[in-house]
Amino acid sequence: MVRSSVPRLVIAAPSSGSGKTTVATGLMAAFAARGLAVSPHKVGPDYIDPGYHALATGRAGRNLDAYLCGPELIAPLFQHGARGCDLAVVEGVMGLYDGAAGEGELASTAHVAKLLGAPVVLVVDASSQSRSVAALVHGFASWDPQVRVGGVILNKVASDRHEELLREALDAAGVPVLGALRRAGQVNTPSRHLGLVPVAERHSAAVGSVAAMAAHVAQGCDLGALEALARAAGPVPGGSAPWTPASAVHDPALSAERRAPRVAVAGGPAFTFSYAEHTELLTAAGAEVVTFDPLHDERLPEGTAGLVMGGGFPEMYAAELSANAPLREAVAELAFRGAPVAAECAGLLYLCRELDGKPMCGVLDATARMAERLTLGYRDAVAVGDSVLAVAGTRMRGHEFHRTVVEPGAGAAPAWGVRAPVRRVEGFVQQGVHASYLHTHWASEPGVARRFVERCRTS
């Protein structure tokens, strides 16, 4: 029985907008500056925050989503990401106890903290309160006895006097104050319709933002006390072994000597949404993974046998993507000859005839446009028919997060039947193409990667 005692902290808050990302990213960078190997994690399906975490630590940012992957995979995935690290910092999602709608605590920060046996540091926006902060913290600390709130970081503190009042009030709550951060606009990062602007779109500026977060947190927080709290976490509950991509896709029938097909994975500023485990699973399944940038590369990598295009912001780069006609033509040619193509959200838009009136690849007989309404939420899905990713009847959980509309929303052969908020079919399966708005986490169903790579070998 393998047990892990990686020192770890979960950074949570009473609600969104309290400053979790600033504090978590700043802590990661501040600990890394002390010479610690820091493992960065994010609760939930968010793709953007892990990019800042990776910049802060020099390691891949990883998600811990108990809805997409199931509670049983949270500890193994955490241990996989934290292998060889001195300390792990886990940024929460929404408010501490907010989980998947209608599912109780499932996928909440509190749920993940319990699965990891990790102490919670509560980031409180103190900008409009003084003594009331004690009642707020007491409520969060006592709501679930299995959640250990080990300390508080006060954010947006106005002055020395304000901090003094807050600390006096919290003395009675029995939860130590581990930091007090003044209001600091210089650590803010720009946002737009789906959250923060990804690192890949503003790398130089993002480096400065992360450095400012680290300095801000190091100045206002007791790093020694926070590290001591992390080191007191003890073993991860359950005794599960770390997840590994090799064991996840292992198939004794497949020879290690078989040809390694080249799988091209879209990257660059327009395609920034991906889970680190996806490329790890493709590699473990025998693929040679090569990245390319649809904004700048005029051809696919030489010898491409399959194509994976995840999420991102093609709507922000529609003109540039459209102007790269040689690559659009290469993608269409690959798809029309039946090569495996897996496209999620941004990839779906790129395969349409057009996006906001700009010509795209024309693989799908559909058009895409920006919409006023945000589509957001977890989804239960079942594969409607066989595809390069799954056989009919395969069940997966996914997440939608977009402010675009594709018309029609499904092809003659849909990708998924979806339950929630209403029953419907969505996406497209044609020849080797599987295109959908649904973001899925392949660690929950590693056969997806194995099937895709095998199709790349035989197509």
Secondary structure, 3 states (H helix, E strand, C coil): CCCCCCCEEEEECCCCCCCHHHHHHHHHHHHHHCCCCEEEEEECCCCHHHHHHHHHHCCCCEEECCCCCCHHHHHHHHHHHHCCCCEEEEECCCCCCCCCCCCCCCCCHHHHHHHHCCCEEEEEECCCCCCHHHHHHHHHHHHCCCCCEEEEEEEEECCHHHHHHHHHHHHCCCCCEEEEEECCHHHCCCEECCEECCHHHCHHHHHHHHHHHHHHHHHHECHHHHHHHHHCCCCCCCCCCCCCHHHHHCCCCCCCCCCCCEEEEECCCCCCECCHHHHHHHHHCCCEEEEECCCCCCCCCCCEEEEEECECCHHHHHHHHHHCHHHHHHHHHHHHCCCCEEEECHHHHHHCCEECCEECCCCCCCEEEEEEEEEEEEEEEEECCCCCCCCCCCEEEEEEEEEEEEECCECCCCCEEEECCCCEEEEEEECCEEEECCEECHHHCCHHHHHHHHHHHHC
